[in-house]
């Protein structure tokens, strides 16, 4: 029998009989405000902040909220199974933890704590290139649990290939290549605090521990950390990359490759033509292009264009179980959740991340059942209507 994620609510109610209540809110939209109150403005701004005046982040939420679920009655939803197959991997639910860098600014447990939480709940953890913990250490924390590696594609091809070799050796099965950050966007919350963790050597762990990166330094990192930081800044991203460059990655990675940051159907078709395995419809949570199309508004067109050729994943704006339902209905096979689990980490370490995963999937399970679905596979466009603007 499949696990019923919804049982988490009864666990909470039963614990309440002895006076225990959840340490964090079960309405995950409240976590950002709590994090704002408890953590410093630099780290909070880095995670919660967006490009420009925040219009894209707001649009992401509005695009999901504008879609309304149309529940169906008298369907047998007694036994439910949220499991899905994504990129050839069997997952217990259509959810993975999105790649978020520099997690040590939120909690000393950093990426390892988030990865252990994902492993404990059986959902994939996507490790950022810009993590504050080397990938081998995160892999060790996860045991044999499902993990994917996110690549910020550096200017130095030797560093890129070294990252792929290390990720493969550390048991990362899929490669998630972020395309939407060839430059850092104008982010006023970070600019107003003059806060960029990388300049302090935070979020550089994979680079500073990499032999190909070290080969480009005149002195070891420990002897001249400032030079190492500047070497990192000079190679971190490459605005000169174009579609033909994907051939190098395809040649050196034999597992699935997913391109993250795709919003236009023609780009999704180009990904399929380049031999990629999937796309993540994403605007980086509103952190890159102010005034961008909302990710949920871009999703149906991308799914229609390549849904028969590529795995279509989604992020940017997911906060609740009903958001996940809506993303599935709009054509995603699974979603990535970012900021909510980072807030959970900041507030309560590994247990906080597990709380976020369990709340999200309990609410998804209940939303499916109460809308007449026993599985994500039966959810589609007919289950939504759009509010008139």
N, C-alpha and C positions, 0 to 999 in steps of 0.2 A: 504494500500500500504506500502511495506517495505521501511525503511529509505535508501536513497541512500547516503552512506558515501562520495561518490565522489563529492557531492554538496559543500563540504568544499572548493574545489578549486574556485568555483564561488563566495563564500563568501569572499575569499581572494582578488580576482580580483575586486569585487564590493567595498570592503573597500579601495582598491587602488585608486578609483576615488576621494576619499577625501584626498589622500596623505598618507594613512596608509599602512604600510607594516608589515609582521609578525615580532614579537619580536625575534623569534628564526628561524634558517634555516629550510626550508621544506625538505632539503636533510638531513635525520637524521644521515647519516654517518659523518656529519661535527660536531656533538655535542660533541664528545669526545675531539677534538682539542680545541673547545671553552672552555670546562670545564677545560682542562689542563691549559689554559691561565688565568682563572679567580679564580680557587680555589687552596688551598694549596697543596703541593706535597704529604702530608700524606693521606688526604682524597681521592685525585685523584688517587693516586697509589693503595689505598685499593680497589677502585671500578674498575679501568681500568686494574689493574695488573692481571697477570696470573701466573700459575705454571712454574717454570724453566725459559727457555728463551722465553716463550710465543708461543712455536711451536703449541700447541694444539688450542689456540685461533685463530691463523692464519689458521690452518687447518680447523677449523669450517667455517670460511669465504670462504676459497678456495673451500670447498666441495659444498657449496651452489652456488658459482659463476661458478663452473665447469658445473653445470646443466643449460641448456638453455631451455627457454620456446618456444614451437612451436605453434604460434597463429593459430587459425582456423577462417575462414571468413564466412560471410552470415549466421550467427546464430542469432536468435532473443535475443538480450541482452538489450532490451529497459527497461524492468522491472527486477530488480535484487533483490535478497534476500540473504544476507550474514548470516542469522541466522542459528544456529546449535543447536543440543541437545548434551550436554556433561555431562556424569555422571548423567543423568536424569534431568539435569537443562537446561532450554531454555535460550540460550545466543544470543545476537544480532549479534555476529560475532565470528569467531573461534579464539578468542584472550583472554588471561588473563594476568594480571601483575604478573610476577614471584616474588617469595619471595626473597627479598634482605634485609639483616639486617642493623643495625646501621645507619639508614638514617639521623639521626640528625647530622652526620658529614658532610652531603651535604647541609642541609637546616634546619632552626629551625622548620619549619612545619613538618618535618620528615615523619613518616609513616602515620600520620593522613591526611596530605596534599595529599599524593599519593593515599590514600584510598578514599578521597573525590573526587579526579579526576576520579578514576575508577568508583565510584558510579554515578557521573554526566554523564559519557558516557555509563553506563550500562554494563561494562565489569567486570568480577570477579577480586577481589584483593586477592592475596595470602599473608598472613602476616607471616613473618619469626618469628620463636621462638626467634631469636637473635635481635628482634626489640628494638629500643630505646624508645618505647612507649608501655605501658601495653596493652594487647589485648582488654580489656574491653573499654579502651579509644578509640582505633581505631574503634571498633564496633560501639560505640556511634557516632563517626564522620560519619559513613556510613549509619546510619538509617537502613532500611531493605534491603539494596543492597546486592548483592551476594558476599560472602566472604568465603575463604577457609583458613585453618590453616596449616602452614608448621611446622613439628616437627623435630627438631634435637633431636634424641632419646637419652636421658641422661642415665648415669649409674644407677642413683637412680630410681627404678621403681615407687616409690611413687610420685616423681616429674613428671614423665611422665604421670601418671594417673591423677594427679591434673591438668596438662595442658589440658588433654582431657576434663575433667569435666568443666574447665573454658571456653574452646573454645566452647563446646556445649552450655553452658549457655549463651554465648555471641553471639550466632547465626551463628557460622561458620559451614558450611554444609558439607564440604569435608575435609579429612585429607590427607596432602601431606607429606610423610615421606621421608626425604633425607637420602639416603644410602651411598652416595659417600664421606662423610666427617667424617669417624671414627677418622681421625687425620687431622690436618691442614697441607696442602702441603707446600713444599719449595717455597716460593713466594718472589723472590729477591726484588721487588719494596717495599714491606713492610719491609723486613729485612734490606734493605739499609737505610731506615728511622727509623728503630727500632720502627715501628708503628703498634700497635695492640690495637684497641679501647677498647676491653673487659677489658684489664688490668687497664683501667681508669674508669671502671664501665659504659661504654657506650655499649649498645647492651645487657644489662643484665636486662632490665626492667621487663620482664616476670618472671624471676627467683627471683629477689629481692622482687617482690610483691607476691610471691607464698607461701602459708602457709606451704606446704610440704618442700620447700627449706628452709624457715625460721626455721623450726623445727630442721634442722641440724646445726644451728649456735649457738655458745655459747652466743653471744650478738646480739642485733638487728643490722640490716645493718647499720643504721645511727651511731651507737656507735663504730663499728669496720668495716668500709667499706673494708679495705684491706683483712680482714679475709673472708668477703663475696665474694670478687673477687676470692680468692684462692679456696674457696669452689666451686664456679662456674667453675673455670678452671679444678678442679678435677673431675667434673661430666659431663661436657659439652658433651663429645662424648664417645663412648664405642666401641673400636676396637674388643671386644669379642663377639659382637652380631652375631647370625646366623639365618638361615631361620626359624627354629622352634620357635624362639622368637616372630615372627609376631603374633602368636596365642594370645598373651597377648593384643596386640592392637586390633585385630579383636574382641576379647571378650568384650572390653571396649569402642568400637566406633561403633555405629550402622549405621553411614552414609558411603558414599563411602571412600575407602582408596586407595591412589595412591602412588606408589613407584617411587621416583625420583632419577635418576642417573643410570638407566638401559641401558646398551649398548650391551649386549650379548643376543641372542635369548633364550638360555637356562635359563638365569636369568629371562627373561620375562615369560617363561613357569612356572618356579618355583613360580613366583608371582601369576600366575593364579591358580596354584595348592594350594597355601596357602590361597585362598579365597579373594585375593585382587581384586579391581575393575578396576585398570588402572596402567599404567606406564608412566613416563616421560622419553623419550629418551634424555639423557643429559649427558654432561661431565662437568657440573658445569661451563659452559662458559670458559672452559680451565683452571680453577683455581685449579684443584686438581691433575691431572696426566699429567705431561709434556710428550709429545710423544704419547698421547692417540689417539685412532681412533677418527676421526671427527664425531660429533653427526649425521650429515646428511648422512654420509656413513654408520652408524650403523642403521639408521631408517628403511630402506626398509626390512632388515632381521628381525628386531623385529616385524614390522607390519605384515609381512608374517607369522611369527610364532604364533602370538597371536591376530591379528586384529579381529578375529571372537569371541574371548573370553574376551578381555579387551579393555578399552578405551586407545588409544595410543595418548599421547601428546608429544610435542617436544619443547626443547629449546636448546640454545647454538649457537649463531651466527646470530640470527634474527635481522636485522637492517632496512629492507625495506619491502614494500608491496609485491614485487616479491619474496623475501625470504619466506614470509608466503605462497604464492602460491606454491612455490617449495616444502615446507614442507608438504602441503596438498597432492600434487601430489605423494610424496614419502611415503605416508601412515598415516600421522598424522591427527587426527580429529580436533585438535586445537593446537595453539602454545602459549608458554609463552614468553613474551619479558621482558628483564631484564635491562641491562646497559642503553639502550637509554632513558627509562623513568626516570632512576636515574639521568642521565645527565640533562634531562629536569627539574627535581626537583631542582637540584643544581643551575641551571641557572635562573629559574623563578618560583619556588614553584609549587603550585597546577596548575596554568595556563600552566606552562611548561610541566607538565605531561599530561594534557589534549591535549596540542598541539601535543605531541608525539603520543598519541592514535589516534587522528583525522587524522594526516598525514599518519600514518601507514595504517589505515583502508580506507582512501580515495585512497591511492595508490593501496591497495589490490583490492578495488572495481573496479578501472579503469583497473588494470592488468587483472582481471577476464573478464571484459567486452571486452576489446580489444583482448583477447585471445579466445573469443568465448564462455564464460561461464556466465550464469545468477545466478549461485549458486555454493558454494564450493562443493556440493555433486557430481558434474559431473567432477571434476578434478581428474586425475589419472596419472599413470606412462606414458601413451601414450602421455601426454602433454609435456614431457621433452625429450631432448636428452642430452647425456653427451659429453662434449668436449673431444677429444682425449688428453690424458696426454702427 
